[in-house]
């Protein structure tokens, strides 16, 4: 395969960058780190200014405040340089951006832009999506249902309120919430529980919706074919009744008298399940499954020679239990997934309600609130069309940095701004 010379590769990349910086084109740029994406955005902003676009009609959305400051500094440095560099250097810089044979009018405009922006005390808006949302909510507090004095909680304050919200809901939990917390605790190690719950709460959507749990259960039932909890319970009880409990109890005792730690542990797990009655055997079924299966498959070694000398039927009894339980495992895995998901959502809803109460009590919003409130303002409020029209008149050009890190909720917000351009 013939390789392209390095100078041709650079020339092609430069040509592609020039095309992408053309304000007349709507483009999406994907490239590795360090390949010039930020420079491309800067060039596009500069070309917009050169083409006559009002500075305050340009919005650049970045992922971090550091990135916003970096882009803003690059734009102003280029404008400052254009005001003083020699004519030849200015012409070369404009041509490198893709403006072929820049006219004298274009050159004069390039030299005057820096002073023009300084005189008018405005420039292209380069902000994080959160700071942009905050500016909208401050501009339309009544329409957004936000108190004019509302403040943004910093990271430390958010952490403190989240810890307080968690402590409050766990202090006197409802029976349903207590069962959900227990299910989460049983599913993961203590060190991982906080990490998983925090990650879920940060990512979950719709925790403030009254029908949240009903929608999740409907998804498992209708889309994934998971039977209802009542049907599942009846099926499990009917199947578990086929197990020869007394014979299995003798197996448990025999295994616990073994010299093998593995067999002792297996016998102890059987004993936990055997100690249950009724629905308790469904709740503790995982103990029996762990005793008889490994990685979803029946255990190969069900006993050892010493145990079989005193209990010759020990393997046969276990195999009968394995054959009884085995058909349940695929459905049971889906049901466990549903139960754990529902437990997370139930905890998340309780946490979200208490966390929201604490924020409202203190007149605070967090970063997620900024996105949610702004989305609601543009979508559902009575003044949504008027607000969107006002924003659309003010923002004529939208540039998004690090688009791959933009969340679905943020995309929805930005899409509403773009739709207004073409509405």
matplotlib code that plots the C-alpha trace (Angstrom):
import matplotlib.pyplot as plt

x = [0.0, 1.4, 1.8, 1.2, 4.3, 4.2, 4.0, 1.0, -0.7, -0.2, -1.4, -4.6, -5.2, -4.7, -7.1, -9.7, -9.3, -9.8, -13.1, -14.3, -13.6, -15.8, -18.8, -21.0, -20.8, -22.3, -19.7, -19.0, -15.3, -13.9, -10.1, -7.6, -6.3, -3.7, -4.7, -5.9, -9.7, -9.5, -7.6, -10.2, -13.0, -11.0, -10.5, -14.2, -15.1, -12.6, -13.9, -17.5, -16.3, -14.5, -17.7, -19.6, -21.3, -22.0, -19.7, -22.5, -24.4, -21.7, -22.0, -19.1, -20.0, -17.1, -16.8, -14.8, -14.2, -10.5, -11.2, -13.5, -10.7, -8.2, -10.4, -11.3, -7.6, -6.7, -9.4, -8.4, -4.7, -5.2, -7.3, -4.7, -1.9, -3.9, -4.1, -0.3, 1.5, 3.0, 0.7, 2.5, 2.1, -1.6, -2.2, -0.5, -2.5, -5.8, -4.8, -3.8, -7.4, -8.7, -9.4, -7.7, -6.4, -8.0, -9.3, -8.2, -11.6, -11.1, -7.6, -8.9, -11.7, -9.2, -7.1, -10.2, -11.9, -9.9, -10.6, -14.2, -14.8, -13.0, -15.0, -18.3, -17.3, -18.6, -17.2, -18.0, -19.6, -17.4, -19.0, -19.6, -23.1, -23.7, -22.7, -24.8, -27.8, -27.2, -27.2, -30.6, -32.1, -30.9, -32.4, -35.8, -36.2, -40.0, -40.6, -38.2, -39.9, -36.5, -36.1, -34.1, -31.7, -31.0, -27.3, -25.3, -24.1, -20.3, -18.9, -18.3, -21.8, -23.3, -21.3, -22.5, -26.1, -26.0, -24.5, -27.2, -30.0, -28.7, -28.5, -32.1, -33.7, -31.9, -32.7, -36.4, -36.8, -40.2, -40.4, -40.1, -37.0, -35.4, -35.9, -34.3, -31.3, -30.9, -31.1, -28.4, -26.2, -26.4, -25.6, -22.3, -19.5, -19.6, -16.8, -18.6, -22.1, -21.5, -19.7, -22.5, -25.4, -23.6, -22.9, -26.5, -28.0, -25.7, -26.7, -30.3, -33.0, -36.6, -36.1, -38.5, -41.3, -44.2, -44.5, -40.8, -41.0, -44.1, -42.1, -39.1, -41.3, -43.1, -39.8, -38.7, -42.2, -43.0, -39.6, -37.5, -40.2, -39.6, -42.7, -44.3, -43.2, -46.4, -46.1, -42.4, -43.1, -45.8, -43.4, -40.5, -42.6, -44.0, -40.5, -38.8, -41.5, -40.0, -36.7, -36.3, -35.7, -35.0, -32.5, -30.8, -30.6, -28.7, -26.4, -25.8, -24.8, -22.5, -20.7, -20.1, -18.4, -15.9, -12.2, -12.5, -13.1, -14.9, -17.4, -17.9, -18.8, -21.2, -22.9, -23.2, -24.9, -27.3, -28.1, -28.9, -31.5, -32.9, -33.4, -36.0, -39.7, -42.2, -41.1, -37.9, -36.6, -37.1, -35.3, -32.4, -32.3, -29.0, -27.4, -28.6, -27.6, -24.1, -23.8, -24.8, -23.6, -20.4, -20.4, -23.9, -23.0, -23.5, -20.5, -18.3, -17.2, -20.3, -18.4, -15.2, -14.4, -14.5, -18.0, -19.3, -18.2, -20.7, -23.2, -23.3, -26.3, -24.9, -24.1, -27.4, -29.5, -27.6, -28.0, -31.7, -31.7, -29.6, -32.0, -34.9, -33.3, -31.5, -34.5, -35.1, -31.7, -32.0, -35.4, -34.1, -31.1, -33.5, -35.7, -32.7, -31.7, -35.2, -35.3, -31.9, -32.7, -36.0, -34.2, -31.7, -34.5, -36.5, -33.5, -32.7, -36.2, -36.2, -32.7, -33.6, -36.8, -34.9, -31.9, -34.2, -35.9, -32.6, -31.6, -34.9, -34.7, -31.4, -32.1, -29.6, -29.3, -26.7, -25.3, -28.0, -30.7, -29.3, -29.7, -33.1, -34.6, -33.4, -34.7, -38.1, -38.1, -37.6, -40.0, -42.8, -43.4, -46.1, -43.5, -41.3, -41.8, -41.2, -38.0, -36.7, -37.4, -35.5, -32.6, -32.7, -32.5, -29.5, -27.6, -27.0, -24.0, -23.5, -20.1, -19.7, -16.3, -15.7, -19.1, -18.5, -18.7, -22.1, -24.8, -28.2, -29.9, -27.4, -27.8, -31.6, -31.0, -28.7, -31.0, -33.8, -31.5, -30.6, -34.3, -35.1, -32.6, -34.5, -38.0]
y = [0.0, 3.4, 5.9, 9.6, 11.9, 13.9, 17.3, 16.2, 14.9, 18.2, 20.1, 18.0, 18.5, 22.2, 22.4, 20.4, 22.8, 25.8, 24.2, 23.5, 27.0, 28.5, 30.1, 29.2, 25.5, 23.6, 21.0, 18.3, 17.8, 14.6, 14.3, 13.1, 15.3, 17.8, 17.9, 21.5, 21.3, 24.3, 26.3, 25.4, 26.7, 29.9, 30.4, 29.9, 32.6, 34.9, 34.3, 35.0, 38.3, 39.1, 38.3, 40.9, 38.7, 40.7, 39.5, 39.1, 36.8, 34.2, 31.5, 29.0, 26.2, 24.5, 21.7, 23.3, 26.9, 26.3, 25.5, 28.6, 30.8, 29.3, 29.8, 33.4, 34.2, 32.8, 34.9, 38.1, 37.5, 36.9, 40.1, 42.1, 40.7, 41.7, 45.3, 45.7, 43.0, 43.9, 43.8, 40.8, 38.8, 39.7, 38.6, 35.3, 34.6, 35.3, 33.1, 30.3, 30.4, 29.7, 33.3, 33.3, 36.7, 38.8, 42.1, 45.5, 45.9, 42.5, 43.5, 46.8, 45.0, 42.6, 45.5, 47.2, 44.3, 44.4, 48.1, 47.6, 44.8, 46.7, 49.9, 48.1, 46.0, 42.8, 39.9, 36.3, 34.5, 31.6, 29.7, 26.3, 25.0, 25.5, 29.2, 29.7, 28.2, 30.2, 33.4, 32.4, 31.7, 35.0, 36.7, 35.0, 34.1, 34.5, 32.4, 29.7, 29.7, 30.5, 32.9, 36.0, 35.5, 31.8, 30.9, 28.1, 25.6, 24.9, 21.4, 21.4, 22.6, 20.0, 17.2, 18.4, 18.6, 15.2, 13.6, 15.3, 14.1, 10.5, 10.6, 12.1, 9.4, 6.5, 7.7, 6.8, 4.9, 3.5, -0.3, -0.2, 2.0, -0.1, -3.2, -1.5, -0.4, -3.9, -5.3, -2.8, -3.6, -7.4, -7.0, -5.1, -4.7, -1.9, 0.0, -0.1, 0.7, 4.5, 4.6, 2.8, 4.8, 8.1, 7.2, 6.1, 9.3, 11.5, 9.7, 8.6, 10.5, 11.2, 10.6, 13.5, 11.9, 10.4, 7.5, 6.7, 3.3, 2.3, 3.1, 1.0, -2.0, -1.6, -1.6, -4.9, -6.5, -5.3, -4.8, -7.5, -10.1, -10.2, -11.5, -9.5, -10.0, -11.9, -14.3, -14.8, -15.6, -18.2, -19.8, -20.0, -21.4, -24.1, -25.1, -24.9, -27.2, -30.0, -30.0, -32.8, -30.5, -33.2, -35.0, -31.7, -30.9, -34.1, -33.1, -29.7, -31.4, -33.9, -31.2, -29.1, -32.1, -32.2, -31.2, -29.2, -25.5, -25.3, -28.1, -26.6, -23.2, -24.9, -26.7, -23.5, -21.7, -24.6, -24.3, -20.6, -21.4, -24.4, -22.3, -20.2, -20.9, -19.7, -16.6, -16.5, -19.3, -17.0, -14.1, -16.3, -18.5, -17.0, -19.0, -22.3, -21.3, -20.4, -23.7, -25.7, -23.6, -21.8, -19.0, -20.1, -23.7, -26.8, -27.4, -30.3, -31.4, -31.9, -33.8, -35.8, -39.4, -39.1, -37.6, -40.2, -43.0, -42.0, -40.4, -42.4, -40.6, -37.1, -36.3, -37.7, -35.5, -32.4, -33.2, -33.5, -30.1, -28.7, -30.0, -28.5, -25.0, -24.9, -23.9, -20.9, -19.4, -17.4, -15.9, -15.4, -13.4, -11.0, -10.8, -10.0, -7.3, -5.8, -5.9, -4.3, -1.6, -0.9, -0.7, 1.8, 3.9, 3.8, 5.0, 7.6, 9.0, 9.3, 10.9, 13.3, 14.4, 15.2, 16.7, 19.0, 20.0, 20.9, 23.0, 24.8, 25.5, 27.3, 29.0, 26.9, 25.1, 22.6, 21.9, 19.4, 21.9, 24.5, 22.1, 20.8, 24.3, 25.7, 22.8, 23.1, 26.9, 26.3, 23.4, 23.5, 26.9, 29.2, 31.7, 29.1, 30.4, 34.0, 33.1, 30.9, 33.7, 36.2, 33.8, 33.0, 36.7, 37.1, 33.9, 33.5, 31.2, 28.2, 26.4, 23.4, 22.3, 18.7, 17.6, 14.0, 15.0, 16.6, 14.8, 13.9, 16.6, 19.2, 18.1, 18.5, 22.1, 23.0, 21.4, 23.7, 26.7, 25.3, 24.6, 28.2, 29.3, 27.4, 27.7]
z = [0.0, -1.1, 1.7, 1.3, 1.8, 5.0, 3.3, 1.3, 4.4, 6.2, 3.1, 2.9, 6.7, 6.4, 3.4, 5.4, 8.3, 6.1, 4.7, 8.2, 9.4, 6.6, 8.3, 5.3, 6.2, 9.1, 10.1, 12.7, 13.2, 14.8, 15.4, 17.9, 20.7, 19.7, 16.0, 16.1, 16.9, 19.2, 16.6, 14.1, 16.4, 16.9, 13.2, 12.6, 15.2, 13.6, 10.1, 11.4, 12.8, 9.5, 7.6, 9.6, 12.2, 15.4, 18.1, 20.7, 18.2, 18.4, 21.1, 21.7, 24.1, 25.8, 28.3, 31.1, 32.3, 31.6, 27.9, 27.7, 29.0, 26.6, 23.6, 24.7, 25.1, 21.7, 20.0, 21.6, 21.1, 17.4, 17.1, 19.0, 16.8, 13.6, 14.8, 14.8, 12.7, 9.3, 6.2, 4.8, 8.0, 8.2, 4.7, 5.3, 8.5, 6.7, 3.8, 6.3, 7.6, 4.1, 3.0, -0.4, -1.6, 1.2, -0.1, 1.3, 3.0, 4.7, 5.9, 7.2, 9.1, 10.5, 11.9, 13.4, 15.1, 18.3, 19.0, 17.9, 20.4, 23.2, 22.5, 22.6, 25.6, 24.0, 22.2, 21.1, 24.0, 25.0, 27.9, 29.4, 28.9, 32.6, 32.6, 29.5, 31.3, 34.4, 32.3, 30.7, 34.1, 35.4, 32.3, 32.6, 36.3, 36.4, 33.3, 34.6, 38.1, 39.7, 42.6, 41.4, 44.3, 43.6, 43.8, 42.2, 44.8, 44.5, 44.5, 48.3, 49.0, 46.7, 48.4, 51.8, 50.8, 49.2, 52.3, 54.4, 52.0, 52.2, 56.0, 56.2, 54.0, 55.7, 59.2, 59.0, 55.8, 54.6, 54.5, 50.7, 50.8, 53.6, 51.5, 48.5, 50.5, 51.8, 48.2, 47.0, 50.0, 49.4, 45.7, 46.0, 48.5, 51.0, 49.3, 45.9, 47.1, 47.5, 44.1, 42.3, 44.0, 43.3, 39.7, 39.2, 40.7, 38.6, 35.4, 35.9, 34.1, 35.2, 39.0, 39.6, 37.5, 39.5, 37.0, 37.1, 38.7, 36.6, 33.4, 34.5, 35.4, 32.1, 30.2, 31.9, 31.3, 27.8, 26.2, 27.9, 28.7, 32.4, 34.3, 37.0, 40.6, 41.5, 38.6, 39.3, 43.0, 42.0, 39.5, 41.9, 44.8, 42.5, 41.3, 44.7, 46.2, 44.0, 45.9, 48.4, 51.4, 54.1, 51.9, 51.0, 54.7, 55.3, 52.4, 54.1, 57.4, 55.6, 53.6, 56.8, 58.4, 55.6, 55.9, 52.7, 53.2, 49.9, 50.8, 54.3, 52.7, 50.3, 53.1, 55.1, 52.1, 51.8, 55.5, 55.1, 52.4, 54.3, 57.4, 55.4, 54.9, 52.4, 50.5, 52.5, 50.3, 47.3, 48.9, 49.9, 46.7, 45.8, 48.7, 47.3, 43.7, 44.9, 46.7, 43.6, 40.7, 39.7, 37.1, 36.1, 35.5, 37.8, 40.0, 38.7, 42.2, 44.5, 47.2, 47.8, 48.4, 52.2, 52.2, 49.7, 52.0, 54.7, 52.3, 49.1, 47.7, 48.3, 44.6, 43.3, 45.8, 44.7, 41.0, 41.5, 43.1, 40.3, 37.6, 39.5, 39.8, 36.5, 34.3, 36.7, 36.3, 33.0, 34.0, 37.6, 36.3, 34.5, 37.5, 39.8, 37.3, 37.4, 41.2, 41.6, 39.0, 40.7, 44.1, 42.7, 41.2, 44.4, 46.4, 43.7, 43.8, 47.6, 47.5, 44.7, 46.5, 49.7, 48.0, 46.0, 49.2, 50.9, 47.8, 47.6, 51.4, 50.9, 47.5, 45.6, 42.3, 41.2, 37.7, 36.7, 37.8, 35.4, 32.4, 33.6, 34.4, 31.1, 29.1, 30.8, 30.2, 26.4, 26.2, 28.6, 30.0, 28.7, 27.7, 25.9, 22.4, 23.4, 25.3, 22.5, 20.0, 22.2, 22.4, 18.7, 17.9, 20.1, 19.0, 15.3, 15.3, 17.7, 18.0, 20.3, 21.6, 22.9, 21.5, 22.5, 26.2, 25.7, 27.6, 26.1, 28.2, 27.0, 23.4, 23.8, 25.1, 22.3, 19.7, 20.9, 20.2, 16.7, 15.9, 16.7, 14.0, 11.4, 12.8]

ax = plt.figure().add_subplot(projection="3d")
ax.plot(x, y, z, "-o")
ax.set_aspect("equal")
plt.show()
